[in-house]
Amino acid sequence: MTAPPSLVAPVWGAGAAALVPALDQRLAVLERLSALGRINPAEVTQARQMFDLIRRAGREYVAGAAGGSAEVVSAEVPRRSSQEVSSDDVASVLGVTARRVRQLLSSELLTGRKAGRVWLVERASVETYRDLRGI
């Protein structure tokens, strides 16, 4: 297990509320990687604890616990196409073939959906995979 970072960035308010959907996606990818033995389960536990704190801060903001001076926004961010990228774009970013991207989707190392004849991959899962691979 790695040592705690010397710098921790606090997140609260609208920032925390906006981060919740992306963190949920990233945590799901980390849990799948842990189940496959690709990353240390202790690191997933640590990430889950940090994400839970951010999630709680987001809920407090949405509930108006931030003092009521800020406008309350919904924590649910609608799914936008900017959160998804095509499998061809993912292949380019990762330096692999489109077939390899489909294999990563099949093995659940990346998350996405098929839209007609095109695979759309969740940007957060690509970023997580890239970070873990050091690409």
Protein Blocks (a to p, Z undefined) as FASTA:
>chain_A
ZZddfbdcddehjllmmmmmmmmmmmmmmmmmmmnopacfklmmmmmmmmmmmmmmmmmm
mnopnnomaccddfbdcddfklpccfklmmmmnopafklmmmmmmnopagcddehjaccd
dfklmmmmmmmnoZZ
